[in-house]
Amino acid sequence: QVQLVESGGGLVQAGGSLRVTCAASSRTFSLNTMGWHRQAPGKQRELVAFINSGGSTTYVDSVKGRFTISRDNAKNTVYLQMNSLKPEDTAVYYCYAMDYVSRIYWGQGTQVTVSS
């Protein structure tokens, strides 16, 4: 069982930056894909970005050029650096991980609020 704990959310003004962090209880090299989803009030959860074990990254179009996902296997951690934040980025951000037998794990979520 893998536990994921997010941190780093908060309140920021539009145009500002935040970095959210996800710490895994197991070695991240045992995890294939790690990434972030988000869910805004009244909306479905959507994929934001993910990174695979080889370091390849994928982003939803709405965050391309503004968000950067990275992982540090030595620290069992994945990061999401969010720049040029917009009010529409306001959501609960959830870390997830998928292992090599396709089991998926979720964090508890961290709130990101962007004020206009």
PLY file of the C-alpha trace (Angstrom):
ply
format ascii 1.0
element vertex 116
property float x
property float y
property float z
element edge 115
property int vertex1
property int vertex2
end_header
0.00 0.00 0.00
1.33 3.43 -0.97
0.37 6.54 0.92
0.59 9.93 -0.74
0.62 13.17 1.22
0.25 16.53 -0.50
1.39 19.88 0.82
2.01 23.40 -0.42
-1.44 24.56 -1.40
-2.77 27.92 -0.35
-4.09 31.29 -1.45
-2.32 33.33 -4.09
-3.19 36.28 -6.28
-3.65 35.87 -10.01
-0.29 35.87 -11.74
1.44 34.41 -8.72
3.13 31.05 -8.17
2.76 28.05 -5.91
4.48 24.71 -5.67
2.57 21.68 -4.45
4.45 18.65 -3.24
3.46 15.01 -2.96
5.47 12.71 -0.72
5.09 8.97 -1.22
5.49 6.39 1.53
7.24 3.98 -0.79
10.19 4.34 -3.11
9.01 6.31 -6.12
11.15 4.25 -8.44
8.61 1.49 -7.71
5.92 3.75 -9.11
5.46 4.00 -12.84
3.45 7.15 -13.29
2.91 9.99 -10.84
0.85 13.04 -11.41
-1.77 15.52 -10.40
-5.50 15.86 -10.91
-7.64 18.74 -9.77
-11.29 19.24 -8.98
-13.00 22.60 -8.89
-16.35 23.10 -7.16
-19.17 21.71 -9.27
-16.80 20.24 -11.84
-15.42 16.82 -12.59
-11.92 15.88 -11.56
-9.50 16.49 -14.41
-5.98 15.38 -15.13
-3.49 18.24 -14.87
-0.11 16.63 -15.51
1.78 13.39 -15.10
5.32 12.14 -15.32
6.43 8.60 -16.01
9.37 6.70 -14.65
11.50 7.80 -17.59
10.80 11.45 -16.92
8.45 12.08 -19.82
5.77 14.59 -18.97
2.26 15.32 -20.17
0.09 18.35 -19.45
-3.49 19.33 -20.05
-3.61 22.13 -22.62
-4.86 24.72 -20.14
-1.68 24.56 -18.05
0.97 24.07 -20.74
3.72 26.65 -20.44
2.64 27.59 -16.91
2.93 24.40 -14.85
5.92 22.08 -14.52
5.82 18.60 -13.04
8.95 16.93 -11.74
9.88 13.99 -9.55
12.76 13.22 -7.24
13.04 9.48 -6.72
15.73 9.94 -4.07
13.20 11.88 -1.97
10.14 9.82 -3.02
8.50 13.07 -4.07
6.72 14.62 -7.02
6.28 18.35 -7.46
3.97 20.61 -9.41
5.33 24.10 -9.93
2.50 26.43 -10.90
3.30 29.83 -12.38
1.12 32.56 -13.84
-1.81 31.23 -11.88
-5.32 32.15 -12.95
-8.58 32.15 -10.96
-9.71 29.18 -13.05
-6.85 27.16 -11.56
-8.67 27.24 -8.23
-9.35 23.66 -7.20
-8.40 20.87 -4.86
-5.25 19.30 -6.28
-4.85 15.56 -5.84
-1.65 13.63 -6.23
-1.88 10.17 -7.72
0.48 7.34 -8.49
0.21 4.18 -10.51
2.47 1.21 -9.92
3.70 -1.34 -12.42
0.63 -3.56 -11.99
-1.69 -0.59 -12.63
-2.82 -0.07 -9.06
-3.69 3.57 -8.48
-3.19 5.49 -5.27
-4.52 8.91 -4.31
-3.54 11.60 -1.87
-6.04 13.46 0.27
-5.84 16.67 -1.75
-4.61 20.18 -1.13
-6.58 23.35 -1.80
-5.24 25.92 -4.24
-7.14 29.20 -4.40
-6.27 31.94 -6.88
-7.85 35.32 -6.25
-8.51 37.81 -9.04
0 1
1 2
2 3
3 4
4 5
5 6
6 7
7 8
8 9
9 10
10 11
11 12
12 13
13 14
14 15
15 16
16 17
17 18
18 19
19 20
20 21
21 22
22 23
23 24
24 25
25 26
26 27
27 28
28 29
29 30
30 31
31 32
32 33
33 34
34 35
35 36
36 37
37 38
38 39
39 40
40 41
41 42
42 43
43 44
44 45
45 46
46 47
47 48
48 49
49 50
50 51
51 52
52 53
53 54
54 55
55 56
56 57
57 58
58 59
59 60
60 61
61 62
62 63
63 64
64 65
65 66
66 67
67 68
68 69
69 70
70 71
71 72
72 73
73 74
74 75
75 76
76 77
77 78
78 79
79 80
80 81
81 82
82 83
83 84
84 85
85 86
86 87
87 88
88 89
89 90
90 91
91 92
92 93
93 94
94 95
95 96
96 97
97 98
98 99
99 100
100 101
101 102
102 103
103 104
104 105
105 106
106 107
107 108
108 109
109 110
110 111
111 112
112 113
113 114
114 115
